[in-house]
Amino acid sequence: MCGRYYLKSDDMNAVITSLLRSLDAGSVPRAKPEGEIYPGDTAPVLANNRARMLRAFFMDWGFPLHNKRVINARSETAAQKSMFRESMQLRRCIIPASFYYEWAVDDHTRYDFHPETGRSLLLAGIYRPEGNGRYSYTVLTRDAAPHMRHLHPRMPVILPADSLIPWLTPGYDPDTLIKAARTDIRFTPAPQLPLDKAPSDTLY
């Protein structure tokens, strides 16, 4: 799963950094352009506009469901689930992140997961409209890489840079890209804050 991540625009490549800096946080209620992103936050997401051009948008993390938010979707079954099916076909997105956090299943220690080189991650996601001009997104997950499974059985689908445009292209087979997802991820213990705990939002 992925229940918390951190974004610093300077960590991205020049194109993505430029897109992120083009966002007007003052025009979107509760927008958080950088920093530690929590479920329910309004954060930057990369997607195609109606002209099929790559742009950055503010979206809310988590599909609303009753009084909770679905912040993750299993990549193995998302295309078959009614909540995710249409978005998997037509509304795929990329969530830029510098690193993400995960909590060990045994002692709940929080870890910082980041690439072996650099500080830039492209998390595969899907989004949907929620009305009133707002959109929500969820992060796709997969089985964790073998060297990470002792900490947690799931991890986000992390795409290589050359998969960004294909992932955003409707009609391109997402399973092909998911199978080529990155696993070159390192982890280190992250500072624990008082009462810090793993998110308890609804997960699929």
VMD Tcl script that draws the C-alpha trace (Angstrom):
set ca {
  {0.00 0.00 0.00}
  {0.96 3.64 0.02}
  {-0.57 5.70 2.78}
  {1.71 8.72 2.96}
  {4.27 10.31 0.67}
  {6.44 13.40 0.36}
  {6.79 15.75 -2.60}
  {9.41 18.40 -3.31}
  {9.06 19.83 -6.81}
  {12.81 20.36 -7.18}
  {13.33 16.58 -6.97}
  {11.53 16.00 -10.28}
  {13.04 16.36 -13.76}
  {12.93 19.81 -15.38}
  {9.70 19.18 -17.31}
  {7.74 17.92 -14.31}
  {9.16 20.60 -12.02}
  {7.99 23.24 -14.50}
  {4.50 21.71 -14.61}
  {4.28 21.59 -10.82}
  {5.38 25.19 -10.48}
  {2.73 26.27 -12.98}
  {-0.01 25.35 -10.51}
  {-1.75 28.17 -8.67}
  {-2.22 26.84 -5.15}
  {-4.01 30.00 -4.10}
  {-6.89 29.31 -6.46}
  {-7.67 25.82 -5.11}
  {-9.08 25.34 -1.58}
  {-6.78 23.31 0.70}
  {-4.18 22.81 -2.02}
  {-0.82 21.46 -0.82}
  {1.76 21.94 -3.60}
  {4.61 20.31 -1.65}
  {5.46 18.58 1.60}
  {4.11 15.48 3.31}
  {0.90 14.38 1.60}
  {-1.80 12.71 3.70}
  {-4.97 10.89 2.58}
  {-7.60 13.50 1.77}
  {-5.03 16.20 0.91}
  {-5.36 18.15 -2.32}
  {-2.05 17.49 -4.07}
  {-0.43 17.77 -7.54}
  {-1.20 15.04 -10.06}
  {-0.03 14.70 -13.68}
  {-2.63 13.88 -16.33}
  {-3.57 14.73 -19.88}
  {-5.87 17.68 -20.49}
  {-8.69 17.48 -23.04}
  {-6.22 18.26 -25.81}
  {-4.13 15.24 -24.72}
  {-1.33 17.47 -23.44}
  {0.53 16.67 -20.23}
  {-0.44 19.04 -17.42}
  {-0.43 19.22 -13.62}
  {-3.68 19.43 -11.67}
  {-4.67 19.59 -8.03}
  {-6.76 16.56 -7.01}
  {-7.95 15.08 -3.71}
  {-6.21 11.90 -2.58}
  {-8.72 9.12 -2.18}
  {-12.01 8.17 -3.86}
  {-14.80 9.09 -1.41}
  {-16.64 6.06 -0.05}
  {-19.16 6.69 2.74}
  {-17.16 8.58 5.38}
  {-13.73 7.34 4.29}
  {-11.48 7.53 1.25}
  {-10.13 4.73 -0.90}
  {-6.51 5.80 -1.21}
  {-5.14 2.66 -2.91}
  {-6.38 0.25 -5.59}
  {-4.92 -3.17 -6.31}
  {-3.46 -3.09 -9.80}
  {-4.22 -6.78 -10.25}
  {-7.99 -6.30 -9.93}
  {-8.69 -2.59 -10.55}
  {-9.83 -3.17 -14.14}
  {-12.54 -5.53 -12.89}
  {-13.81 -3.43 -9.97}
  {-16.80 -1.17 -10.70}
  {-15.25 1.65 -8.67}
  {-12.06 1.68 -10.75}
  {-12.88 0.11 -14.13}
  {-13.70 3.25 -16.12}
  {-10.79 5.19 -14.66}
  {-8.37 2.38 -15.55}
  {-9.54 2.64 -19.15}
  {-9.86 6.40 -19.58}
  {-8.44 8.37 -16.64}
  {-4.98 7.22 -15.66}
  {-2.63 9.64 -13.94}
  {0.83 9.97 -12.41}
  {1.43 11.02 -8.82}
  {4.87 12.64 -8.51}
  {6.67 11.93 -5.24}
  {10.14 12.34 -3.79}
  {9.65 9.29 -1.57}
  {6.85 7.47 0.20}
  {6.38 6.17 3.71}
  {5.39 2.71 4.85}
  {4.84 1.17 8.26}
  {6.34 -2.22 9.08}
  {3.66 -4.81 9.77}
  {5.39 -6.13 12.91}
  {6.40 -3.10 14.99}
  {4.81 -0.23 12.97}
  {8.15 1.50 12.47}
  {7.84 4.09 9.72}
  {10.24 3.77 6.77}
  {11.19 6.17 4.00}
  {11.14 4.40 0.60}
  {13.12 6.09 -2.15}
  {14.89 5.16 -5.40}
  {18.44 3.84 -5.28}
  {19.53 6.90 -7.26}
  {17.92 10.34 -7.17}
  {14.80 11.46 -5.30}
  {12.07 11.10 -7.88}
  {9.20 8.62 -8.09}
  {6.33 8.40 -10.57}
  {3.46 6.54 -8.89}
  {0.83 5.06 -11.18}
  {-2.68 6.19 -10.35}
  {-6.20 6.70 -11.63}
  {-8.63 9.57 -11.09}
  {-12.29 10.48 -11.45}
  {-14.49 13.60 -11.34}
  {-16.38 14.26 -8.11}
  {-18.48 17.25 -9.18}
  {-18.09 21.00 -8.57}
  {-14.89 20.94 -10.61}
  {-13.06 18.67 -8.19}
  {-11.30 15.39 -8.95}
  {-10.00 12.59 -6.74}
  {-7.20 10.08 -7.32}
  {-6.03 6.79 -5.91}
  {-2.61 5.10 -6.02}
  {-2.26 1.68 -7.65}
  {-0.40 -0.99 -5.67}
  {1.25 -4.33 -6.40}
  {3.02 -7.11 -4.51}
  {6.12 -5.75 -2.84}
  {9.53 -6.55 -4.29}
  {11.21 -9.51 -2.51}
  {13.70 -7.36 -0.60}
  {10.84 -5.28 0.88}
  {8.27 -7.93 1.81}
  {9.52 -8.33 5.36}
  {8.35 -4.77 5.99}
  {5.08 -4.77 4.07}
  {3.49 -7.10 1.49}
  {2.40 -4.28 -0.87}
  {4.06 -1.33 -2.60}
  {2.91 1.34 -5.05}
  {3.28 0.75 -8.78}
  {6.33 2.89 -9.61}
  {6.74 3.62 -13.30}
  {10.04 4.35 -15.09}
  {10.22 7.74 -16.80}
  {9.72 6.28 -20.28}
  {6.36 4.83 -19.21}
  {4.85 8.19 -18.29}
  {3.31 9.05 -21.66}
  {2.14 5.47 -22.45}
  {0.51 5.24 -19.02}
  {-1.49 8.40 -19.72}
  {-2.55 7.20 -23.19}
  {-6.03 5.62 -23.25}
  {-5.97 2.33 -25.11}
  {-2.42 1.48 -24.08}
  {-2.39 -1.79 -22.16}
  {-1.75 -0.85 -18.52}
  {-0.78 -4.41 -17.55}
  {2.30 -4.23 -19.79}
  {3.48 -1.12 -17.98}
  {2.66 -2.46 -14.53}
  {4.75 -5.56 -15.19}
  {7.70 -3.29 -16.03}
  {7.32 -1.22 -12.84}
  {10.42 -0.27 -10.90}
  {11.63 -2.27 -7.91}
  {15.00 -0.50 -7.41}
  {13.82 0.98 -4.12}
  {15.74 1.46 -0.89}
  {14.33 2.05 2.57}
  {15.57 3.70 5.75}
  {13.85 4.32 9.10}
  {12.05 7.66 9.08}
  {11.73 9.96 12.11}
  {8.76 9.00 14.25}
  {6.47 11.80 15.33}
  {4.37 11.68 18.52}
  {1.19 9.62 17.94}
  {2.33 8.96 14.36}
  {0.52 5.94 12.98}
  {-0.35 4.23 9.73}
  {-3.41 5.56 7.88}
  {-6.61 3.59 8.49}
  {-8.55 4.62 5.38}
  {-10.41 2.01 3.37}
  {-8.03 0.08 1.13}
  {-8.79 -2.14 -1.88}
}
mol new
graphics top color blue
foreach p $ca { graphics top sphere $p radius 0.5 }
foreach p [lrange $ca 0 end-1] q [lrange $ca 1 end] { graphics top cylinder $p $q radius 0.2 }
display resetview
